[in-house]
Amino acid sequence: MSKLIVGLGNPGNNYSSTRHNAGFIAIDVLLEKYGFQKQTEDFKSKIYFSNIKGEKVLFVKPQTFMNLSGEAVISIMSYYKIDIKDFIVIYDDKDLEFSNIRFKNNGSSAGHNGIKNIISHLKTENFNRLKIGIGSPGQYKIVDWVLSKMNVEEINLIKEKIKNISNFVEDFILENDLNKIMNKFN
């Protein structure tokens, strides 16, 4: 049995510090903490294989661009036979205050194209999520806001928040109950 933790973002250096790449930033923080034994590029993704508390954990950054994230997720889940309850997706949320963190176990895409594509491929809205607040776009068009670059302080704030809750990975492995994680971290 394996766990799958997917961070959403867009590939390429020109996107690395954008708000839409909060999921990739979170995966980097988790890899710093937990490390990995092996890395591969397969299924249109960068996949990092870790072993945490005796459980195989795949940390993934899809390389499909945000709007096609579901293609990578469904391919990995099928190949590695990962149950939907063993999957968490980490992504940016414009409806949360900047750097606020929120776990959920279902819901609509709320206009997030990466989540919309995952819902379409999984054929359900019932899957685990970790949302990272990127703040409201205000007068910006949403697409301009999510693709705008964060400054160093903003990136460090997100990294710090993820570090502070990074034990959720161990809880997810041991408990496999997102409700308990939600009660602990939300």
OpenMM code with the backbone's topology and positions (N, CA, C; nanometers):
from openmm import Vec3, app, unit

residues = "MET SER LYS LEU ILE VAL GLY LEU GLY ASN PRO GLY ASN ASN TYR SER SER THR ARG HIS ASN ALA GLY PHE ILE ALA ILE ASP VAL LEU LEU GLU LYS TYR GLY PHE GLN LYS GLN THR GLU ASP PHE LYS SER LYS ILE TYR PHE SER ASN ILE LYS GLY GLU LYS VAL LEU PHE VAL LYS PRO GLN THR PHE MET ASN LEU SER GLY GLU ALA VAL ILE SER ILE MET SER TYR TYR LYS ILE ASP ILE LYS ASP PHE ILE VAL ILE TYR ASP ASP LYS ASP LEU GLU PHE SER ASN ILE ARG PHE LYS ASN ASN GLY SER SER ALA GLY HIS ASN GLY ILE LYS ASN ILE ILE SER HIS LEU LYS THR GLU ASN PHE ASN ARG LEU LYS ILE GLY ILE GLY SER PRO GLY GLN TYR LYS ILE VAL ASP TRP VAL LEU SER LYS MET ASN VAL GLU GLU ILE ASN LEU ILE LYS GLU LYS ILE LYS ASN ILE SER ASN PHE VAL GLU ASP PHE ILE LEU GLU ASN ASP LEU ASN LYS ILE MET ASN LYS PHE ASN".split()
positions = [
    Vec3(0.0852, -0.1193, 0.0000),
    Vec3(0.0000, 0.0000, 0.0000),
    Vec3(0.0890, 0.1246, 0.0000),
    Vec3(0.0566, 0.2200, -0.0824),
    Vec3(0.1335, 0.3445, -0.0917),
    Vec3(0.0429, 0.4646, -0.0679),
    Vec3(0.1067, 0.5733, -0.0297),
    Vec3(0.0375, 0.7022, -0.0188),
    Vec3(0.0877, 0.7909, -0.1326),
    Vec3(-0.0006, 0.8760, -0.1807),
    Vec3(0.0326, 0.9674, -0.2892),
    Vec3(0.0043, 1.1099, -0.2429),
    Vec3(0.1080, 1.1943, -0.2462),
    Vec3(0.0920, 1.3356, -0.2119),
    Vec3(0.1373, 1.4163, -0.3330),
    Vec3(0.0413, 1.4834, -0.3945),
    Vec3(0.0649, 1.5576, -0.5188),
    Vec3(0.0559, 1.7068, -0.4906),
    Vec3(0.1582, 1.7803, -0.5299),
    Vec3(0.1548, 1.9261, -0.5236),
    Vec3(0.1326, 1.9802, -0.6631),
    Vec3(0.0387, 2.0715, -0.6782),
    Vec3(0.0088, 2.1255, -0.8107),
    Vec3(0.0912, 2.2509, -0.8392),
    Vec3(0.1255, 2.2658, -0.9666),
    Vec3(0.2001, 2.3826, -1.0121),
    Vec3(0.2203, 2.3734, -1.1618),
    Vec3(0.2990, 2.4654, -1.2129),
    Vec3(0.3356, 2.4644, -1.3540),
    Vec3(0.4858, 2.4407, -1.3645),
    Vec3(0.5290, 2.3581, -1.4610),
    Vec3(0.6722, 2.3318, -1.4764),
    Vec3(0.7444, 2.4527, -1.5364),
    Vec3(0.8737, 2.4613, -1.5099),
    Vec3(0.9559, 2.5659, -1.5695),
    Vec3(0.9921, 2.6744, -1.4705),
    Vec3(1.1143, 2.7263, -1.4855),
    Vec3(1.1651, 2.8285, -1.3932),
    Vec3(1.0828, 2.9564, -1.3927),
    Vec3(1.0228, 2.9912, -1.5068),
    Vec3(0.9455, 3.1155, -1.5119),
    Vec3(0.8191, 3.1093, -1.4259),
    Vec3(0.7786, 2.9896, -1.3818),
    Vec3(0.6600, 2.9755, -1.2964),
    Vec3(0.6949, 2.9466, -1.1498),
    Vec3(0.8226, 2.9208, -1.1215),
    Vec3(0.8597, 2.8628, -0.9916),
    Vec3(0.8151, 2.9449, -0.8707),
    Vec3(0.8102, 3.0758, -0.8824),
    Vec3(0.7721, 3.1567, -0.7653),
    Vec3(0.6318, 3.2165, -0.7778),
    Vec3(0.5514, 3.1619, -0.8691),
    Vec3(0.4158, 3.2150, -0.8846),
    Vec3(0.3226, 3.1570, -0.7784),
    Vec3(0.2139, 3.2270, -0.7539),
    Vec3(0.1156, 3.1826, -0.6550),
    Vec3(0.0583, 3.0449, -0.6895),
    Vec3(0.0425, 3.0205, -0.8199),
    Vec3(-0.0130, 2.8925, -0.8662),
    Vec3(0.0793, 2.7753, -0.8314),
    Vec3(0.2052, 2.8025, -0.7986),
    Vec3(0.3014, 2.6965, -0.7691),
    Vec3(0.3160, 2.6690, -0.6202),
    Vec3(0.2212, 2.7138, -0.5401),
    Vec3(0.2259, 2.6884, -0.3954),
    Vec3(0.2348, 2.5384, -0.3664),
    Vec3(0.1705, 2.4557, -0.4481),
    Vec3(0.1756, 2.3102, -0.4289),
    Vec3(0.3153, 2.2537, -0.4496),
    Vec3(0.3859, 2.3024, -0.5514),
    Vec3(0.5244, 2.2594, -0.5751),
    Vec3(0.6133, 2.3023, -0.4579),
    Vec3(0.5922, 2.4249, -0.4102),
    Vec3(0.6709, 2.4765, -0.2974),
    Vec3(0.6490, 2.3870, -0.1750),
    Vec3(0.5244, 2.3472, -0.1512),
    Vec3(0.4928, 2.2598, -0.0376),
    Vec3(0.5629, 2.1247, -0.0518),
    Vec3(0.5629, 2.0679, -0.1715),
    Vec3(0.6306, 1.9390, -0.1929),
    Vec3(0.7791, 1.9533, -0.1628),
    Vec3(0.8412, 2.0642, -0.2052),
    Vec3(0.9840, 2.0858, -0.1762),
    Vec3(1.0104, 2.0860, -0.0259),
    Vec3(0.9228, 2.1511, 0.0499),
    Vec3(0.9384, 2.1562, 0.1967),
    Vec3(0.9255, 2.0153, 0.2550),
    Vec3(0.8280, 1.9384, 0.2084),
    Vec3(0.8074, 1.8027, 0.2594),
    Vec3(0.9254, 1.7119, 0.2236),
    Vec3(0.9821, 1.7304, 0.1039),
    Vec3(1.0990, 1.6510, 0.0644),
    Vec3(1.2204, 1.6865, 0.1498),
    Vec3(1.2340, 1.8155, 0.1865),
    Vec3(1.3429, 1.8557, 0.2760),
    Vec3(1.3318, 1.7823, 0.4089),
    Vec3(1.2110, 1.7694, 0.4591),
    Vec3(1.1906, 1.7039, 0.5879),
    Vec3(1.2057, 1.5528, 0.5786),
    Vec3(1.1411, 1.4921, 0.4809),
    Vec3(1.1319, 1.3466, 0.4763),
    Vec3(1.2345, 1.2805, 0.3844),
    Vec3(1.2938, 1.3567, 0.2941),
    Vec3(1.3903, 1.2994, 0.2011),
    Vec3(1.3250, 1.2014, 0.1043),
    Vec3(1.4064, 1.1428, 0.0185),
    Vec3(1.3565, 1.0432, -0.0767),
    Vec3(1.4725, 0.9532, -0.1174),
    Vec3(1.4379, 0.8300, -0.1505),
    Vec3(1.5387, 0.7317, -0.1896),
    Vec3(1.5636, 0.7322, -0.3400),
    Vec3(1.4620, 0.7697, -0.4143),
    Vec3(1.4699, 0.7592, -0.5592),
    Vec3(1.3816, 0.8661, -0.6218),
    Vec3(1.4260, 0.9152, -0.7377),
    Vec3(1.3445, 1.0114, -0.8129),
    Vec3(1.3360, 0.9633, -0.9565),
    Vec3(1.2196, 0.9834, -1.0172),
    Vec3(1.2031, 0.9466, -1.1574),
    Vec3(1.1129, 1.0492, -1.2259),
    Vec3(1.1242, 1.0570, -1.3569),
    Vec3(1.0287, 1.1358, -1.4353),
    Vec3(0.9494, 1.0361, -1.5180),
    Vec3(0.8234, 1.0222, -1.4826),
    Vec3(0.7368, 0.9246, -1.5471),
    Vec3(0.5933, 0.9738, -1.5333),
    Vec3(0.5044, 0.9254, -1.6168),
    Vec3(0.3634, 0.9638, -1.6100),
    Vec3(0.3470, 1.1161, -1.6102),
    Vec3(0.4276, 1.1825, -1.6929),
    Vec3(0.4220, 1.3291, -1.7064),
    Vec3(0.4401, 1.3978, -1.5705),
    Vec3(0.5285, 1.3414, -1.4856),
    Vec3(0.5476, 1.3928, -1.3496),
    Vec3(0.6902, 1.3708, -1.3028),
    Vec3(0.7294, 1.4518, -1.2054),
    Vec3(0.8484, 1.4228, -1.1260),
    Vec3(0.7973, 1.3493, -1.0029),
    Vec3(0.8471, 1.2274, -0.9825),
    Vec3(0.8016, 1.1432, -0.8715),
    Vec3(0.9193, 1.1166, -0.7788),
    Vec3(0.8976, 1.1428, -0.6499),
    Vec3(0.9993, 1.1208, -0.5475),
    Vec3(0.9475, 1.0111, -0.4545),
    Vec3(1.0255, 0.9031, -0.4407),
    Vec3(0.9843, 0.7879, -0.3595),
    Vec3(1.0478, 0.7978, -0.2217),
    Vec3(0.9650, 0.8019, -0.1186),
    Vec3(1.0110, 0.8068, 0.0200),
    Vec3(0.9592, 0.6858, 0.0949),
    Vec3(1.0217, 0.6590, 0.2076),
    Vec3(0.9715, 0.5569, 0.2985),
    Vec3(0.9593, 0.6239, 0.4343),
    Vec3(0.8365, 0.6367, 0.4823),
    Vec3(0.8101, 0.7077, 0.6070),
    Vec3(0.7293, 0.6155, 0.6969),
    Vec3(0.7816, 0.5887, 0.8149),
    Vec3(0.7141, 0.5002, 0.9111),
    Vec3(0.6794, 0.3650, 0.8464),
    Vec3(0.7690, 0.3166, 0.7603),
    Vec3(0.7482, 0.1871, 0.6958),
    Vec3(0.6512, 0.1887, 0.5795),
    Vec3(0.6028, 0.3041, 0.5421),
    Vec3(0.5042, 0.3175, 0.4332),
    Vec3(0.5705, 0.3841, 0.3129),
    Vec3(0.5414, 0.3318, 0.1931),
    Vec3(0.5920, 0.3951, 0.0717),
    Vec3(0.5065, 0.5193, 0.0434),
    Vec3(0.5737, 0.6334, 0.0267),
    Vec3(0.5051, 0.7589, -0.0020),
    Vec3(0.5626, 0.8162, -0.1309),
    Vec3(0.4754, 0.8477, -0.2241),
    Vec3(0.5148, 0.9114, -0.3490),
    Vec3(0.4792, 1.0594, -0.3402),
    Vec3(0.5818, 1.1443, -0.3466),
    Vec3(0.5618, 1.2892, -0.3556),
    Vec3(0.5722, 1.3231, -0.5036),
    Vec3(0.4740, 1.3952, -0.5560),
    Vec3(0.4663, 1.4153, -0.7007),
    Vec3(0.4444, 1.5616, -0.7373),
    Vec3(0.5170, 1.6036, -0.8425),
    Vec3(0.4934, 1.7328, -0.9074),
    Vec3(0.4588, 1.7043, -1.0537),
    Vec3(0.3291, 1.7100, -1.0887),
    Vec3(0.2924, 1.6889, -1.2293),
    Vec3(0.3612, 1.7916, -1.3190),
    Vec3(0.4025, 1.7479, -1.4356),
    Vec3(0.4709, 1.8364, -1.5310),
    Vec3(0.3811, 1.8666, -1.6517),
    Vec3(0.2510, 1.8508, -1.6340),
    Vec3(0.1540, 1.8639, -1.7435),
    Vec3(0.1043, 2.0064, -1.7636),
    Vec3(0.1434, 2.0975, -1.6788),
    Vec3(0.0809, 2.2282, -1.6627),
    Vec3(-0.0500, 2.2081, -1.5872),
    Vec3(-0.0852, 2.3101, -1.5127),
    Vec3(-0.1940, 2.3036, -1.4154),
    Vec3(-0.3226, 2.2431, -1.4712),
    Vec3(-0.3649, 2.2913, -1.5883),
    Vec3(-0.4973, 2.2555, -1.6402),
    Vec3(-0.5119, 2.1081, -1.6766),
    Vec3(-0.3999, 2.0342, -1.6826),
    Vec3(-0.4043, 1.8923, -1.7190),
    Vec3(-0.3528, 1.8035, -1.6053),
    Vec3(-0.3525, 1.8539, -1.4838),
    Vec3(-0.2988, 1.7805, -1.3682),
    Vec3(-0.3627, 1.6434, -1.3496),
    Vec3(-0.4903, 1.6311, -1.3814),
    Vec3(-0.5615, 1.5048, -1.3645),
    Vec3(-0.5030, 1.3913, -1.4458),
    Vec3(-0.4454, 1.4220, -1.5633),
    Vec3(-0.3833, 1.3183, -1.6469),
    Vec3(-0.2715, 1.2489, -1.5700),
    Vec3(-0.1858, 1.3274, -1.5054),
    Vec3(-0.0746, 1.2713, -1.4287),
    Vec3(-0.1265, 1.1940, -1.3081),
    Vec3(-0.2195, 1.2536, -1.2350),
    Vec3(-0.2721, 1.1919, -1.1124),
    Vec3(-0.3357, 1.0561, -1.1427),
    Vec3(-0.4231, 1.0495, -1.2413),
    Vec3(-0.4933, 0.9234, -1.2699),
    Vec3(-0.3955, 0.8168, -1.3185),
    Vec3(-0.2953, 0.8555, -1.3971),
    Vec3(-0.1954, 0.7591, -1.4461),
    Vec3(-0.1161, 0.6990, -1.3309),
    Vec3(-0.0722, 0.7834, -1.2385),
    Vec3(0.0064, 0.7361, -1.1241),
    Vec3(-0.0791, 0.6486, -1.0329),
    Vec3(-0.2004, 0.6928, -1.0060),
    Vec3(-0.2883, 0.6140, -0.9191),
    Vec3(-0.3167, 0.4771, -0.9802),
    Vec3(-0.3387, 0.4718, -1.1105),
    Vec3(-0.3664, 0.3443, -1.1779),
    Vec3(-0.2441, 0.2539, -1.1742),
    Vec3(-0.1297, 0.3066, -1.2116),
    Vec3(-0.0084, 0.2250, -1.2209),
    Vec3(0.0333, 0.1695, -1.0845),
    Vec3(0.0318, 0.2560, -0.9824),
    Vec3(0.0770, 0.2142, -0.8489),
    Vec3(-0.0385, 0.1610, -0.7625),
    Vec3(-0.1565, 0.1489, -0.8213),
    Vec3(-0.2746, 0.0946, -0.7511),
    Vec3(-0.2991, 0.1671, -0.6181),
    Vec3(-0.3053, 0.2991, -0.6272),
    Vec3(-0.3264, 0.3825, -0.5085),
    Vec3(-0.4746, 0.4141, -0.4962),
    Vec3(-0.5297, 0.3812, -0.3822),
    Vec3(-0.6706, 0.4058, -0.3531),
    Vec3(-0.6921, 0.5566, -0.3338),
    Vec3(-0.8077, 0.6044, -0.3699),
    Vec3(-0.8376, 0.7478, -0.3584),
    Vec3(-0.8251, 0.7976, -0.2138),
    Vec3(-0.8506, 0.7124, -0.1156),
    Vec3(-0.8379, 0.7536, 0.0248),
    Vec3(-0.6912, 0.7729, 0.0657),
    Vec3(-0.5971, 0.7215, -0.0162),
    Vec3(-0.4539, 0.7319, 0.0129),
    Vec3(-0.3871, 0.8446, -0.0656),
    Vec3(-0.4680, 0.9382, -0.1134),
    Vec3(-0.4215, 1.0473, -0.2001),
    Vec3(-0.4564, 1.1818, -0.1375),
    Vec3(-0.3578, 1.2730, -0.1378),
    Vec3(-0.3817, 1.4131, -0.0979),
    Vec3(-0.3253, 1.5020, -0.2074),
    Vec3(-0.3997, 1.6033, -0.2470),
    Vec3(-0.3496, 1.7023, -0.3419),
    Vec3(-0.3314, 1.8358, -0.2688),
    Vec3(-0.2197, 1.9009, -0.2955),
    Vec3(-0.1863, 2.0293, -0.2324),
    Vec3(-0.1883, 2.1365, -0.3411),
    Vec3(-0.2620, 2.2444, -0.3159),
    Vec3(-0.2748, 2.3469, -0.4202),
    Vec3(-0.3086, 2.4838, -0.3607),
    Vec3(-0.2962, 2.5841, -0.4464),
    Vec3(-0.3236, 2.7233, -0.4091),
    Vec3(-0.4733, 2.7506, -0.4066),
    Vec3(-0.5153, 2.8403, -0.3152),
    Vec3(-0.6568, 2.8762, -0.3048),
    Vec3(-0.6688, 3.0269, -0.2888),
    Vec3(-0.7309, 3.0909, -0.3872),
    Vec3(-0.7484, 3.2369, -0.3862),
    Vec3(-0.8533, 3.2825, -0.2849),
    Vec3(-0.9330, 3.1886, -0.2330),
    Vec3(-1.0381, 3.2251, -0.1381),
    Vec3(-0.9919, 3.2161, 0.0072),
    Vec3(-0.8666, 3.1786, 0.0283),
    Vec3(-0.8099, 3.1750, 0.1641),
    Vec3(-0.7115, 3.2900, 0.1800),
    Vec3(-0.7080, 3.3473, 0.2997),
    Vec3(-0.6087, 3.4509, 0.3306),
    Vec3(-0.4696, 3.3970, 0.2995),
    Vec3(-0.3791, 3.4855, 0.2623),
    Vec3(-0.2452, 3.4436, 0.2232),
    Vec3(-0.1791, 3.3590, 0.3325),
    Vec3(-0.1267, 3.2447, 0.2933),
    Vec3(-0.0529, 3.1472, 0.3746),
    Vec3(-0.1396, 3.0703, 0.4748),
    Vec3(-0.2711, 3.0961, 0.4780),
    Vec3(-0.3581, 3.0120, 0.5608),
    Vec3(-0.3639, 2.8723, 0.4992),
    Vec3(-0.3803, 2.7737, 0.5842),
    Vec3(-0.3789, 2.6340, 0.5431),
    Vec3(-0.5140, 2.5722, 0.5791),
    Vec3(-0.5703, 2.4915, 0.4886),
    Vec3(-0.6982, 2.4279, 0.5171),
    Vec3(-0.7024, 2.2888, 0.4548),
    Vec3(-0.7283, 2.1891, 0.5372),
    Vec3(-0.7509, 2.0528, 0.4873),
    Vec3(-0.8988, 2.0351, 0.4600),
    Vec3(-0.9301, 1.9627, 0.3511),
    Vec3(-1.0684, 1.9271, 0.3183),
    Vec3(-1.0683, 1.7862, 0.2613),
    Vec3(-1.1819, 1.7188, 0.2692),
    Vec3(-1.1873, 1.5853, 0.2093),
    Vec3(-1.2873, 1.5752, 0.0945),
    Vec3(-1.3383, 1.6886, 0.0488),
    Vec3(-1.4258, 1.6886, -0.0689),
    Vec3(-1.4563, 1.8323, -0.1082),
    Vec3(-1.5352, 1.8484, -0.2132),
    Vec3(-1.5781, 1.9815, -0.2557),
    Vec3(-1.5576, 2.0029, -0.4037),
    Vec3(-1.6148, 2.1121, -0.4517),
    Vec3(-1.6036, 2.1453, -0.5940),
    Vec3(-1.4638, 2.2003, -0.6216),
    Vec3(-1.4396, 2.2340, -0.7465),
    Vec3(-1.3097, 2.2907, -0.7858),
    Vec3(-1.2991, 2.4375, -0.7465),
    Vec3(-1.4127, 2.5029, -0.7193),
    Vec3(-1.4162, 2.6468, -0.6898),
    Vec3(-1.3402, 2.7264, -0.7959),
    Vec3(-1.3482, 2.6796, -0.9197),
    Vec3(-1.2855, 2.7513, -1.0310),
    Vec3(-1.1382, 2.7208, -1.0510),
    Vec3(-1.0797, 2.6335, -0.9683),
    Vec3(-0.9375, 2.5990, -0.9832),
    Vec3(-0.9250, 2.4944, -1.0936),
    Vec3(-0.8565, 2.5302, -1.2034),
    Vec3(-0.8527, 2.4424, -1.3205),
    Vec3(-0.7789, 2.3109, -1.2967),
    Vec3(-0.6769, 2.3120, -1.2119),
    Vec3(-0.6065, 2.1876, -1.1802),
    Vec3(-0.6985, 2.0907, -1.1084),
    Vec3(-0.7730, 2.1413, -1.0100),
    Vec3(-0.8672, 2.0575, -0.9342),
    Vec3(-0.9821, 2.0134, -1.0238),
    Vec3(-1.0287, 2.1043, -1.1095),
    Vec3(-1.1359, 2.0696, -1.2044),
    Vec3(-1.0937, 1.9506, -1.2911),
    Vec3(-0.9686, 1.9506, -1.3364),
    Vec3(-0.9187, 1.8427, -1.4216),
    Vec3(-0.9028, 1.7119, -1.3430),
    Vec3(-0.8614, 1.7213, -1.2171),
    Vec3(-0.8498, 1.6017, -1.1328),
    Vec3(-0.9887, 1.5423, -1.1072),
    Vec3(-1.0852, 1.6271, -1.0755),
    Vec3(-1.2235, 1.5805, -1.0550),
    Vec3(-1.2731, 1.5083, -1.1809),
    Vec3(-1.2457, 1.5670, -1.2961),
    Vec3(-1.2893, 1.5088, -1.4226),
    Vec3(-1.2276, 1.3700, -1.4444),
    Vec3(-1.0992, 1.3528, -1.4111),
    Vec3(-1.0332, 1.2232, -1.4314),
    Vec3(-1.0711, 1.1202, -1.3244),
    Vec3(-1.0860, 1.1654, -1.1990),
    Vec3(-1.1213, 1.0723, -1.0915),
    Vec3(-1.2708, 1.0438, -1.0877),
    Vec3(-1.3482, 1.1290, -1.1545),
    Vec3(-1.4945, 1.1173, -1.1594),
    Vec3(-1.5586, 1.1268, -1.0204),
    Vec3(-1.4971, 1.2067, -0.9341),
    Vec3(-1.5526, 1.2334, -0.8014),
    Vec3(-1.4905, 1.3618, -0.7449),
    Vec3(-1.5658, 1.4259, -0.6558),
    Vec3(-1.5149, 1.5415, -0.5821),
    Vec3(-1.4665, 1.4989, -0.4439),
    Vec3(-1.4786, 1.3699, -0.4125),
    Vec3(-1.4449, 1.3200, -0.2793),
    Vec3(-1.3011, 1.2704, -0.2732),
    Vec3(-1.2091, 1.3631, -0.2538),
    Vec3(-1.0690, 1.3271, -0.2320),
    Vec3(-1.0065, 1.4332, -0.1415),
    Vec3(-0.8964, 1.3929, -0.0769),
    Vec3(-0.8302, 1.4762, 0.0234),
    Vec3(-0.7527, 1.5908, -0.0398),
    Vec3(-0.7602, 1.7058, 0.0272),
    Vec3(-0.6940, 1.8253, -0.0235),
    Vec3(-0.6280, 1.9016, 0.0906),
    Vec3(-0.5189, 1.9675, 0.0576),
    Vec3(-0.4564, 2.0656, 0.1452),
    Vec3(-0.4474, 2.1937, 0.0638),
    Vec3(-0.5247, 2.2934, 0.1060),
    Vec3(-0.5298, 2.4200, 0.0327),
    Vec3(-0.4386, 2.5222, 0.1012),
    Vec3(-0.3639, 2.5955, 0.0190),
    Vec3(-0.2740, 2.6995, 0.0681),
    Vec3(-0.3269, 2.8336, 0.0184),
    Vec3(-0.3577, 2.9219, 0.1111),
    Vec3(-0.4124, 3.0514, 0.0733),
    Vec3(-0.3116, 3.1385, -0.0001),
    Vec3(-0.3566, 3.1952, -0.1117),
    Vec3(-0.2722, 3.2902, -0.1861),
    Vec3(-0.3361, 3.4288, -0.1856),
    Vec3(-0.4440, 3.4448, -0.1099),
    Vec3(-0.5097, 3.5748, -0.0996),
    Vec3(-0.5976, 3.6053, -0.2188),
    Vec3(-0.6823, 3.7028, -0.2002),
    Vec3(-0.7794, 3.7421, -0.3021),
    Vec3(-0.7125, 3.8226, -0.4131),
    Vec3(-0.7565, 3.8002, -0.5380),
    Vec3(-0.6983, 3.8744, -0.6498),
    Vec3(-0.7314, 4.0242, -0.6503),
    Vec3(-0.8303, 4.0643, -0.5702),
    Vec3(-0.8665, 4.2066, -0.5703),
    Vec3(-0.9043, 4.2524, -0.7092),
    Vec3(-0.8358, 4.3563, -0.7593),
    Vec3(-0.8692, 4.4120, -0.8913),
    Vec3(-0.8062, 4.3343, -1.0065),
    Vec3(-0.7192, 4.2374, -0.9759),
    Vec3(-0.6539, 4.1589, -1.0815),
    Vec3(-0.7513, 4.0577, -1.1415),
    Vec3(-0.7291, 4.0234, -1.2691),
    Vec3(-0.7966, 3.9074, -1.3266),
    Vec3(-0.7379, 3.7859, -1.2561),
    Vec3(-0.8195, 3.6827, -1.2354),
    Vec3(-0.7727, 3.5646, -1.1620),
    Vec3(-0.6475, 3.5061, -1.2263),
    Vec3(-0.6461, 3.4913, -1.3581),
    Vec3(-0.5308, 3.4293, -1.4251),
    Vec3(-0.4039, 3.5111, -1.4007),
    Vec3(-0.4152, 3.6450, -1.4027),
    Vec3(-0.2979, 3.7298, -1.3771),
    Vec3(-0.2524, 3.7152, -1.2323),
    Vec3(-0.3484, 3.7014, -1.1409),
    Vec3(-0.3158, 3.6892, -0.9985),
    Vec3(-0.2413, 3.5587, -0.9701),
    Vec3(-0.2962, 3.4464, -1.0163),
    Vec3(-0.2336, 3.3174, -0.9835),
    Vec3(-0.0977, 3.3009, -1.0511),
    Vec3(-0.0765, 3.3705, -1.1626),
    Vec3(0.0524, 3.3617, -1.2314),
    Vec3(0.1483, 3.4747, -1.1917),
    Vec3(0.1046, 3.5596, -1.0966),
    Vec3(0.1945, 3.6655, -1.0490),
    Vec3(0.2971, 3.6050, -0.9538),
    Vec3(0.4145, 3.6653, -0.9529),
    Vec3(0.5239, 3.6132, -0.8704),
    Vec3(0.5087, 3.6609, -0.7263),
    Vec3(0.5436, 3.5705, -0.6337),
    Vec3(0.5470, 3.6069, -0.4923),
    Vec3(0.6868, 3.6588, -0.4608),
    Vec3(0.6956, 3.7457, -0.3601),
    Vec3(0.8278, 3.7908, -0.3190),
    Vec3(0.8879, 3.6895, -0.2215),
    Vec3(1.0135, 3.7087, -0.1858),
    Vec3(1.0852, 3.6136, -0.1000),
    Vec3(1.0145, 3.5955, 0.0343),
    Vec3(0.9646, 3.7058, 0.0926),
    Vec3(0.8959, 3.6967, 0.2225),
    Vec3(0.7702, 3.6100, 0.2118),
    Vec3(0.6952, 3.6277, 0.1030),
    Vec3(0.5724, 3.5490, 0.0844),
    Vec3(0.6052, 3.4003, 0.0684),
    Vec3(0.7058, 3.3706, -0.0116),
    Vec3(0.7458, 3.2307, -0.0316),
    Vec3(0.7909, 3.1704, 0.1012),
    Vec3(0.8702, 3.2459, 0.1772),
    Vec3(0.9189, 3.1956, 0.3065),
    Vec3(0.8045, 3.1738, 0.4048),
    Vec3(0.7024, 3.2581, 0.3981),
    Vec3(0.5863, 3.2432, 0.4856),
    Vec3(0.5117, 3.1123, 0.4546),
    Vec3(0.4940, 3.0835, 0.3263),
    Vec3(0.4298, 2.9572, 0.2864),
    Vec3(0.5154, 2.8387, 0.3316),
    Vec3(0.6469, 2.8482, 0.3082),
    Vec3(0.7360, 2.7390, 0.3494),
    Vec3(0.7269, 2.7152, 0.4998),
    Vec3(0.7239, 2.8231, 0.5776),
    Vec3(0.7170, 2.8118, 0.7235),
    Vec3(0.5865, 2.7445, 0.7674),
    Vec3(0.4746, 2.7850, 0.7044),
    Vec3(0.3452, 2.7249, 0.7383),
    Vec3(0.3456, 2.5744, 0.7079),
    Vec3(0.4030, 2.5349, 0.5937),
    Vec3(0.4079, 2.3929, 0.5575),
    Vec3(0.4988, 2.3176, 0.6553),
    Vec3(0.6129, 2.3778, 0.6901),
    Vec3(0.7021, 2.3147, 0.7900),
    Vec3(0.6266, 2.2906, 0.9202),
    Vec3(0.5483, 2.3901, 0.9628),
    Vec3(0.4762, 2.3811, 1.0902),
    Vec3(0.3724, 2.2686, 1.0928),
    Vec3(0.3188, 2.2323, 0.9775),
    Vec3(0.2156, 2.1275, 0.9736),
    Vec3(0.2655, 1.9994, 0.9077),
    Vec3(0.3958, 1.9911, 0.8784),
    Vec3(0.4483, 1.8797, 0.7985),
    Vec3(0.4241, 1.7432, 0.8619),
    Vec3(0.3988, 1.7395, 0.9924),
    Vec3(0.3684, 1.6112, 1.0575),
    Vec3(0.2379, 1.5496, 1.0077),
    Vec3(0.1581, 1.6272, 0.9341),
    Vec3(0.0346, 1.5710, 0.8795),
    Vec3(0.0648, 1.4473, 0.7954),
    Vec3(0.1834, 1.4420, 0.7360),
    Vec3(0.2199, 1.3272, 0.6519),
    Vec3(0.2232, 1.2007, 0.7375),
    Vec3(0.2872, 1.2089, 0.8539),
    Vec3(0.2930, 1.0928, 0.9438),
    Vec3(0.1534, 1.0569, 0.9944),
    Vec3(0.0737, 1.1582, 1.0282),
    Vec3(-0.0636, 1.1330, 1.0723),
    Vec3(-0.1427, 1.0623, 0.9625),
    Vec3(-0.1224, 1.1054, 0.8393),
    Vec3(-0.1939, 1.0473, 0.7254),
    Vec3(-0.1543, 0.9003, 0.7076),
    Vec3(-0.0271, 0.8704, 0.7295),
    Vec3(0.0212, 0.7327, 0.7173),
    Vec3(-0.0353, 0.6462, 0.8299),
    Vec3(-0.0274, 0.6963, 0.9522),
    Vec3(-0.0649, 0.6160, 1.0691),
    Vec3(-0.2160, 0.6071, 1.0884),
    Vec3(-0.2842, 0.7193, 1.0713),
    Vec3(-0.4284, 0.7253, 1.1003),
    Vec3(-0.5133, 0.6985, 0.9766),
    Vec3(-0.4648, 0.7486, 0.8626),
    Vec3(-0.5392, 0.7420, 0.7374),
    Vec3(-0.6797, 0.7996, 0.7524),
    Vec3(-0.6916, 0.9028, 0.8341),
    Vec3(-0.8218, 0.9634, 0.8603),
    Vec3(-0.8083, 1.1147, 0.8489),
    Vec3(-0.8528, 1.1691, 0.7373),
    Vec3(-0.8359, 1.3128, 0.7170),
    Vec3(-0.9184, 1.3940, 0.8155),
    Vec3(-1.0280, 1.3386, 0.8677),
    Vec3(-1.1074, 1.4130, 0.9666),
    Vec3(-1.0240, 1.4466, 1.0896),
    Vec3(-0.9424, 1.3511, 1.1358),
    Vec3(-0.8556, 1.3781, 1.2508),
    Vec3(-0.7516, 1.4845, 1.2167),
    Vec3(-0.6968, 1.4763, 1.0956),
    Vec3(-0.5983, 1.5748, 1.0509),
    Vec3(-0.6645, 1.7125, 1.0422),
    Vec3(-0.7869, 1.7177, 0.9891),
    Vec3(-0.8604, 1.8439, 0.9788),
    Vec3(-0.8816, 1.9036, 1.1184),
    Vec3(-0.9211, 1.8191, 1.2131),
    Vec3(-0.9435, 1.8685, 1.3503),
    Vec3(-0.8151, 1.9202, 1.4141),
    Vec3(-0.7043, 1.8589, 1.3814),
    Vec3(-0.5763, 1.8958, 1.4408),
    Vec3(-0.5178, 2.0233, 1.3800),
    Vec3(-0.5279, 2.0390, 1.2476),
    Vec3(-0.4550, 2.1460, 1.1780),
    Vec3(-0.5420, 2.2612, 1.1286),
    Vec3(-0.6713, 2.2407, 1.1048),
    Vec3(-0.7547, 2.3493, 1.0503),
    Vec3(-0.7839, 2.4550, 1.1548),
] * unit.nanometer
topology = app.Topology()
chain = topology.addChain("A")
for resn in residues:
    res = topology.addResidue(resn, chain)
    for name in ("N", "CA", "C"):
        topology.addAtom(name, app.Element.getBySymbol(name[0]), res)
